[in-house]
Amino acid sequence: MNGWRKSSYSGGQSDCVEVKLDHSIGVRDTKAREQGQLTVTPAAWAAVVSALRG
């Protein structure tokens, strides 16, 4: 998977989002990997995670 991680909540399904944590954060759809990825800064990713946690 080259550094890409899938949520353990996916239960092995292919219908989910993968995340790659590096100098920038990559997010992609497992059903459409060939479509590329969304890349955000670590600060932007932290804001998303914080908002989701409430």
Secondary structure, 3 states (H helix, E strand, C coil): CCCEEECHHHCCCCCCEEEEECCCEEEEEHHHHHHCCEEECHHHHHHHHHHHHC
